[in-house]
Amino acid sequence: MIRSENSLLLVDPYQNLLHAYRLLFNQVGLAVETAATLEEARATLGEKNYGLVLSELFLPGSDSLSFWKDIKSRHPETYLILATDFPVDEEGYERIFNAGADDLIVKPFPPAKLLVHIRRGLQHRALIMEQKRLVRLNGVDSISQEIEQIILSHDYFKRSFRQELKRARRYQEPFSLLLVKTVAPPLKTEEKGSFLVELAKLLRKSTREEDVIGRENGGFGILLYKTGREGSKVLEQRLNHLIQSQSSLQVDAFQPFLKEIRLESFTYPDQASIPEPFFNIIQEISLEFPRH
């Protein structure tokens, strides 16, 4: 089967709408193919793995929801947006999303709104595909599956630090490392795991998409791309406040962790106080790529 990560399949019985969609998406650099019926869509999906499918919800002469449920079972990574101009009640919403829809958009909608939904869908799919790739490489921590976001494993986080350090040296740009330490008295495994899951959700929600988060020494580390000392300190203070005030972390079982949690930030090339494992990597890179 041909893979096409960012291509779209548009399914609608009205050729004028398919033509308008194609023009819109081609203008922003997206590859588009079309189908006027579910039978055409089935044949096309059998030949290519699309990044996203945008389809009219109710197509004449077809049980659309049963069709898309079957398709999603075969292509779970494909992001499915269904569009309709019919009112949808609460029961209808449940049936639509139980059938595998990832998003529902109600007509009429302006082109800008549709593009927002399309880009969000493609970004979501890219995240899933990257997570699957990292899982194959043992690159993600098990927390990733629980929060549906990428949290790198300890070893892969160190590898990402090394790569970012090389880039920073090459382009003479700063970058920062922020450590969230979770030293605490022994807790039950279940309580500890639950705390780390809630903490990971907060960290991922409160940082930029390009910031890399991974497991580090029982806690978490965050690589802050193109971020200097001032920016890392601002984030450190903001995260510390959010952690201490987040309602999901205020349960009694988590209090031993909250009392002992510590945040520290370090900015390259200032390396005076960076922890030893990362300092050793800096020394290794300095020998591999000496400054002239």
C-alpha positions in Angstrom: 0.0 0.0 0.0 1.3 3.5 -0.9 1.8 5.7 2.1 1.0 9.4 1.9 1.4 11.1 5.2 -0.1 14.5 4.5 -2.5 13.7 1.7 -6.2 14.2 2.0 -9.1 12.2 0.6 -12.3 14.2 0.1 -15.6 12.3 -0.1 -18.7 14.2 -1.2 -21.5 13.5 -3.8 -21.4 17.1 -5.1 -18.6 17.7 -7.6 -18.7 21.5 -7.1 -17.9 21.1 -3.5 -15.1 18.6 -4.2 -13.7 21.1 -6.7 -13.9 24.0 -4.2 -12.2 21.9 -1.5 -9.4 20.8 -3.9 -8.6 24.4 -4.8 -8.6 25.5 -1.2 -6.3 22.7 0.0 -4.0 22.9 -3.1 -3.4 26.6 -2.3 -1.9 25.7 1.1 0.3 22.9 -0.3 -1.8 19.8 0.5 -2.2 16.9 -1.9 -5.8 16.1 -2.5 -7.8 13.2 -4.1 -11.5 12.9 -4.3 -14.3 10.3 -4.2 -18.0 10.9 -4.9 -19.3 7.7 -3.2 -18.3 5.4 -0.4 -17.6 2.7 -2.9 -15.1 5.0 -4.6 -13.7 5.9 -1.2 -13.3 2.2 -0.3 -11.4 1.5 -3.5 -9.1 4.5 -3.1 -8.4 3.7 0.6 -7.4 0.2 -0.5 -4.6 1.6 -2.5 -3.2 4.4 -0.4 -2.9 5.3 3.3 -4.2 8.8 3.7 -3.2 11.2 6.5 -6.8 12.6 6.7 -10.2 11.9 5.3 -12.9 14.6 5.1 -16.3 13.2 4.2 -19.9 14.2 4.1 -21.6 12.4 7.0 -24.8 11.3 5.2 -24.2 9.9 1.7 -27.2 8.7 -0.4 -27.9 5.0 -0.5 -25.2 4.1 2.1 -24.9 3.4 5.8 -22.1 5.9 6.3 -21.4 5.2 10.0 -21.0 1.5 9.5 -18.7 2.2 6.5 -16.4 4.5 8.5 -16.3 2.2 11.5 -15.0 -0.5 9.2 -12.5 1.8 7.5 -11.2 3.1 10.9 -10.7 -0.5 12.1 -8.5 -1.0 9.0 -6.8 2.4 9.1 -6.9 3.6 12.8 -4.1 6.1 12.2 -6.1 8.0 9.5 -7.7 11.1 11.0 -11.5 11.2 10.0 -13.4 14.5 9.9 -17.1 14.2 9.1 -19.1 17.2 7.9 -22.9 17.7 7.9 -25.5 20.4 7.5 -28.1 18.4 9.5 -28.8 19.0 13.2 -27.0 16.4 15.4 -28.4 15.7 18.8 -26.6 14.2 21.8 -27.4 10.6 20.7 -26.2 11.4 17.2 -22.9 12.7 18.5 -22.3 9.5 20.4 -23.0 7.3 17.4 -20.8 9.4 15.2 -17.8 9.3 17.5 -18.4 5.7 18.4 -18.1 4.9 14.7 -14.6 6.3 14.7 -14.9 9.9 13.8 -12.1 12.1 15.2 -13.9 15.4 14.5 -17.3 16.7 13.3 -17.8 20.0 11.6 -21.2 21.5 10.9 -21.9 23.3 7.6 -21.8 26.0 6.5 -18.3 26.9 7.6 -15.8 29.5 6.3 -12.6 28.2 4.5 -10.4 29.5 7.4 -12.3 27.4 9.9 -12.1 24.3 7.8 -8.3 24.7 7.4 -7.9 24.9 11.2 -9.7 21.6 11.5 -7.6 20.0 8.8 -4.3 21.3 10.2 -5.2 20.2 13.7 -6.1 16.7 12.3 -2.8 16.3 10.4 -0.9 17.5 13.5 -2.7 14.9 15.6 -1.9 12.2 13.2 1.7 13.2 12.9 2.0 13.0 16.7 0.5 9.4 16.7 2.8 8.3 13.9 5.9 9.7 15.7 4.8 8.1 19.0 4.5 4.7 17.2 8.0 5.2 15.6 9.5 6.0 19.0 7.7 3.0 20.6 9.4 0.7 18.0 12.7 2.3 18.9 12.0 2.0 22.7 12.1 5.8 22.6 9.0 6.7 24.6 8.1 6.1 28.2 5.0 4.1 29.1 3.4 7.3 30.4 3.0 8.4 26.8 0.2 6.0 26.1 -1.7 7.1 29.2 -1.6 10.8 28.4 -1.6 10.4 24.5 1.4 12.7 24.3 5.1 12.0 23.6 7.3 11.6 26.7 10.7 10.3 25.8 12.3 7.4 27.7 15.4 8.2 29.9 17.9 7.0 27.3 16.2 8.6 24.4 16.0 11.9 26.3 19.7 11.8 26.8 20.1 11.2 23.0 17.9 14.2 22.2 20.0 16.3 24.6 23.1 15.3 22.7 21.5 16.2 19.3 20.2 19.5 20.5 23.7 20.4 22.0 25.3 19.7 18.6 22.8 21.9 16.9 23.3 24.7 19.4 27.1 24.6 19.0 26.9 24.5 15.2 24.6 27.6 15.0 25.9 29.3 18.2 22.4 29.5 19.7 21.4 29.0 23.4 19.2 26.2 24.6 18.1 25.3 28.1 17.4 22.2 30.1 14.8 22.3 32.8 14.7 19.4 35.4 11.6 18.6 37.4 12.8 16.4 40.3 10.3 14.3 42.2 12.3 13.1 45.2 9.9 12.0 47.9 9.3 9.4 50.6 8.4 6.0 49.3 4.8 5.7 48.1 2.8 2.9 46.8 3.5 2.1 43.2 0.0 3.0 42.1 0.1 6.4 43.9 3.5 7.2 42.4 2.4 6.3 38.9 -0.8 8.3 39.2 1.1 11.3 40.3 3.6 11.1 37.5 0.8 10.8 34.9 -0.9 13.9 36.2 2.4 15.8 36.3 3.3 14.7 32.8 -0.1 16.0 31.5 0.5 19.4 33.2 4.1 19.7 31.8 3.0 18.8 28.3 0.1 21.2 28.4 2.2 24.1 29.7 5.1 23.9 27.3 5.6 24.6 23.7 4.9 21.9 21.1 8.6 22.0 20.0 9.9 21.5 23.6 11.0 18.0 24.2 9.9 16.3 27.4 11.4 13.0 28.7 11.9 11.0 31.9 15.0 11.9 33.9 16.1 10.4 37.2 12.7 9.5 38.4 11.2 12.9 37.3 11.2 14.8 34.1 13.5 16.8 31.9 12.5 19.5 29.3 14.7 20.6 26.5 13.9 24.2 25.6 14.8 25.0 22.0 16.4 28.4 21.4 15.7 29.5 24.9 18.1 31.5 27.0 18.6 31.9 30.7 15.9 34.5 31.2 13.3 32.5 29.3 14.1 29.2 31.1 13.8 31.0 34.5 10.4 32.4 33.6 9.2 28.9 32.6 10.7 27.4 35.8 8.7 29.9 38.0 5.5 29.5 36.0 5.6 25.7 36.1 6.4 25.7 39.8 3.3 27.8 40.5 1.1 25.6 38.2 2.4 22.4 39.9 1.6 23.7 43.4 -1.9 25.0 42.4 -3.1 22.4 39.9 -6.3 20.8 41.3 -5.5 17.4 39.9 -2.3 17.3 42.0 -3.9 18.4 45.3 -5.2 15.0 46.4 -3.9 13.8 49.8 -1.9 10.9 48.4 0.2 13.3 46.3 1.2 15.6 49.1 4.5 13.9 49.9 5.6 14.5 46.3 4.4 18.1 46.1 6.3 19.0 49.3 9.6 17.6 47.8 9.3 18.5 44.2 12.1 20.7 42.9 12.7 22.6 39.6 16.1 23.6 38.2 17.0 25.1 34.9 20.3 25.3 33.1 21.3 27.2 30.0 24.0 26.3 27.4 26.7 27.6 27.0 26.7 28.4 30.7 27.5 24.9 32.1 28.9 25.6 35.5 26.2 24.0 37.6 24.6 21.5 35.1 24.2 18.0 36.6 26.9 15.5 36.0 25.3 13.2 33.3 24.6 16.2 31.1 27.9 17.9 31.9 29.6 14.7 30.7 27.7 14.9 27.4 28.8 18.5 27.0 32.4 17.5 27.6 32.2 14.7 25.0 30.6 17.0 22.4 33.3 19.6 23.1 36.0 17.1 22.3 34.2 15.9 19.1 33.4 19.4 17.9 36.1 21.8 19.3 35.5 25.5 18.8 38.1 27.3 16.5 
